[in-house]
Amino acid sequence: MSLYDDAVLVLKGYEDQTDLRQAYLDHLAEHPDGLWKPCQAGHITASALVIDPEGGRVLLTLHRKLQMWLQMGGHCEPGDSSLAAAALREATEESGVSGLSLLPGGPVRLDRHPIPPPCHCHFDVQYAVVAPPDAAHAVSDESLDVRWFAYDEVADVADESVVRLLEATRARLTV
């Protein structure tokens, strides 16, 4: 199965945010290259919130270009077999944490946001990954810093999209 086919199946199976989900599907239908960075109409990205549920904390990256605390994530690559694999790859690369595991249930949220030209927006498919106990992290080339934050600290350092992702992740953890 191609990454494009996986993205369509994942989005069709995602039951929340119905209007936004449909906008993602419409984008892919209109842009066969809509998974890739060169698509100037916007492109699908995959991200993951790294969580330590037992410690009640999340690992965020201080993004080098945006200078904002964000979840790990980014562009899909030709070697990615699925959106989930892309999110896991990005989380591992950007956090330096090995042994991450995807939180079951597929994407946690969708978040479409504008980005600087030449592109117009990211259609982010957001997952959550669980860090192993005592996970060691490292700063990647894409980050200025990587740091653990308690759940109740996230709203003080990150924007609303990260807060919403954390809330949705915590809700999934209680199911």
N, C-alpha and C positions, 0 to 999 in steps of 0.2 A: 504494500500500500504506500502511496506517495504521501509526502508531508501535507500536500494540499488536500488530499482525500481525508487524511487523519483530521486536519483542522476542521473541515466541513462536518465530519462525523462528531467530533468533540463538541462543536458549537450546536449542532442539531440536538445533541443529547443534554446540553446544559439547560436546566429548567428555570433558572432565575433571570432577572433583567431582560425580559422578553423583547422589548423594543430595541435595546442595545444589541442583544444577541442577533436580532434580525438585521441590524445595520452592519454587523460583522459579516453575516452571510451574504448580504447584498454586495458588500465591498468585494468579497472573494468572487462572487458571480460576475461582477463587472470587470474585475482585474485578475486575470489568471496569474499575474506576477505579484499579487497582493500580499504574499508572504515575505517578500524580499525587499531589502533596504532601497534598491534603486526605484521602486514604485513610488513616484512622486505624489500620488493621490493618498498615500499612507500605506502602512504595512502592518501585518500582524507581528507582535512581539510576544515573548513568553517570559514571565517572571515568577519568582517564588519568594515567599516570606519564610525565612529560616527561623524556626521556633524551638524553644526548649520548654515544653509544656510543664515539666516537673519543676523547673526553676522559675516559671512564670515570666519568661523573657523572650525577646526577639533579637536577632542579629541584623543590624542595618549597616548599609554602606554609605559613606559620605561621597557621593558621586563627584568625580573629578571635574567634569564639564559643567554640570548643573549646580554644583556646590549645595546639594540638598541631601538629607538623610532619606534613603529609599530602600525598598526591598531589592534583592539581587535580581538581575534580569537583563534581557536585551534581545538582539536580533536572532532570528532563526538562521541556521547554517545548513548548507547542502547535505551534510552528514547526519543531521538530526532525523531520526526515524518517526518522531511524533512531537506534538507540542509539549507533552509532559517530559519527554526526553530533553527537549531544548531548555525547558525551565530548570530541570535538574542539572543539566550541564552548566548553565549560566550560574546557578546558585553555588555549585561546587567551585567553578573557576573564580568567581568574585569573592567568595567567603574564605576560600582556602580550606574549608572543612570537608574531610572525606567521610564517607559513610552516611551521607544524608539519605533520607527515605521520604518519598512522596506521601503526603497525607492522603488516605484513600478518598475516593469520591469524585475525582476529576477536578476541574478548575473550581476555585473558591469564589472568584469574582471576575468581572470584565471591567476594564477601565480604559476609555478612549480619551486621549489627551493630546493637545497640540504640541508640536515640537518645532524647533527653528528650521527655516528653509535650508535646503531646497525641498525637503519633504513637508508634509502638512500635519500629519498626525500618526500616532501609534495606536493601534488597536490591540491593547495589551490583554493577554489571557493570563490570569493570575492564579498560581497554585500556592500551596504551602508545603514545606518540607520540614521534617523533624530531624533535629541534630542529635547525634549520639551523646550519651552522658560525657561530660568533661571535654567537649569538642574544642579543639584548638583551631583558631582562625588566623588568617593572614590578610594583609592588605595587598590587593591586586594592582596592576597598572591602571585600571579604570577608576580606582578609588583614592581618596585622600586619607581615609580612615575606615575601619570596620570595628563596630562596637556593639556589645550587648546592652539592651535597654529593657528595664522592667516594663510589663504591659502598661502600667499607669504613667510611665514616662514618655511613651511614644507620641502622644498628642502635643507634648512640649517641644519636641525636636523635629517632627515630620509633618508633612502636609496631610490634608484630609483624605487623600486617596490611600495613604498608608494606614491611617486610622481605620478607614472603612474595611480595608483588607484584614487588618488585625481583628476587628470585630467579627467579620464573617468567619475567619479562621477559628476564633474562640468558640463561636456558635457551633461550628462543625465538630470541634473537640468534645463538646458536651452531648452530642447525639449518640 
